[in-house]
Amino acid sequence: MDRCYNFCAGPAAVPEAVLEIARDEMLNWHGAGLSLMEMSHRSPEVMSVAERAERTLRELLGISDDYAVLFLQGGASTQFSAVPLNLLGSNNAADYVNTGQWSKKAIAEAKRYCNVNVVASSEDTKFSTIPPRDSWQVDSGAAYLHYTPNETIGGVEYFWTPQADVPLVADMSSTILSRPIEVSDFGVIYAGAQKNIGPAGLTLVIVRRDLLGNADDKCPAMLNWQVAADNDSMYNTPPTFALYLAGLVFDWLQQQGGLPAMEQINRRKAEKLYAAIDGSDFYANPVELASRSLMNIPFTLADAGLDKVFLQESEAAGLLNLKGHRSVGGMRASLYNAVSEAAVDALIAFMQDFEQRNA
Ligand SMILES: *Cc1c(COP(=O)(O)O)cnc(C)c1O
């Protein structure tokens, strides 16, 4: 059976080498006589898998002991609530930047808990830009400043870190581990796993320890980061199998040369695809040049009437999940770490062939 190339925005491609290890270890993990998913989360085996995953992630991202690393559930969407519930304390205001659909969802959820000050918005450009930092109307009394470093739907990415006088909170769901970051610039980083970490069901939170302990009395224990930190992310049963797979992905990233190497590969992949789009009158990408995402590349066909046949033929060619998000239409190619350069080359070759036959 041939595996196809998967450009899904999420749940997304997982490195083939990781899937092979998981397959080989599926029935009998390291001679234990059972699958890892069948073991108690309190067993030494699962505890060692969790510890190793955290250690490798700390190495990859350069996370210091000043930060807790939490493996949670509920996806990034649950963190839209957990962020205000954990960080507001006695404060009643938070700053948010609105650069797209995920920003908007974070804002809508935060509004349940506090006054949300939208410091800047790119809605007037249909989310094809990032408002420059000096235009942001920040509130020096806000509990935190939240932004979305990579908007998965619009394909808009920050290649700079916003200066902030209050804790900076970042929804990195679709950019985490794609290139090095300076963790110490952030108060909180969170991400759903199913884009660039591993399978759905696992959520990563990296939080500066001095921000723990301020959760609202009504914050559910399951959303309270302090509770998770005190219990090594095992307050209840964690998604053990997803964590095991994430650990294998972290090992794989180290074998690739870590995040500096991934950045080089990811830049090469994205540049190729943008060059192919820009070099043709048949395809277009709407995002301003300085903010084009390395991970999610939306593109339209000059004649939207060809969208359906483009999707049918690309799928028949083994290029899966290129349909754009339902809110924007067109196409989207997600080029996460596990999407190989060969996959991008195959996509570009298909696009050029399709253009020749249909232009
Ligand atoms: C996918 C995504 C989410 C939602 O993640 P879930 O884990 O499905 O809740 C939130 N923010 C961004 C930037 C995303 O890409």
The ligand as an SDF file (V2000), in Angstrom:
LIG
                    3D

 15 15  0  0  0  0  0  0  0  0999 V2000
   -6.2490   24.1970   15.3670 C   0  0  0  0  0  0  0  0  0  0  0  0
   -6.0990   25.4480   16.1500 C   0  0  0  0  0  0  0  0  0  0  0  0
   -6.8350   25.6990   17.3090 C   0  0  0  0  0  0  0  0  0  0  0  0
   -7.8830   24.7390   17.8160 C   0  0  0  0  0  0  0  0  0  0  0  0
   -7.2750   23.6320   18.3130 O   0  0  0  0  0  0  0  0  0  0  0  0
   -8.1130   22.4640   19.0290 P   0  0  0  0  0  0  0  0  0  0  0  0
   -7.0020   21.6270   19.5870 O   0  0  0  0  0  0  0  0  0  0  0  0
   -8.9250   21.8030   17.9810 O   0  0  0  0  0  0  0  0  0  0  0  0
   -8.9440   23.0880   20.0870 O   0  0  0  0  0  0  0  0  0  0  0  0
   -6.6150   26.8720   17.9830 C   0  0  0  0  0  0  0  0  0  0  0  0
   -5.7150   27.7700   17.5590 N   0  0  0  0  0  0  0  0  0  0  0  0
   -4.9870   27.5650   16.4470 C   0  0  0  0  0  0  0  0  0  0  0  0
   -3.9840   28.5960   16.0260 C   0  0  0  0  0  0  0  0  0  0  0  0
   -5.1480   26.4040   15.7140 C   0  0  0  0  0  0  0  0  0  0  0  0
   -4.4290   26.1940   14.6040 O   0  0  0  0  0  0  0  0  0  0  0  0
  1  2  1  0
  2  3  1  0
  2 14  2  0
  3  4  1  0
  3 10  2  0
  4  5  1  0
  5  6  1  0
  6  7  2  0
  6  8  1  0
  6  9  1  0
 10 11  1  0
 11 12  2  0
 12 13  1  0
 12 14  1  0
 14 15  1  0
M  END
$$$$
